[in-house]
Amino acid sequence: MRKGLRILLGNNIIRTCKMTVIYVVIYSIDSDQTIQNSLASIEFHHQLASTVADH
């Protein structure tokens, strides 16, 4: 039980790190573009990240 909990917490930490990295990358790339492009890009990358997290 405890081992499973540790694995679950570890996976959540990894997922959080991945999401943070993805958002930082998106922000770096999109910072000099229009806000609308940024929002579209974030939405796309969020879907991509969700897909990655599910597998």
Secondary structure, 3 states (H helix, E strand, C coil): CHHHHHHHHHHHHHHHHHHHHHHHHHHHHHCCCCHHHHHHHHHHHHHHHHHHHHC
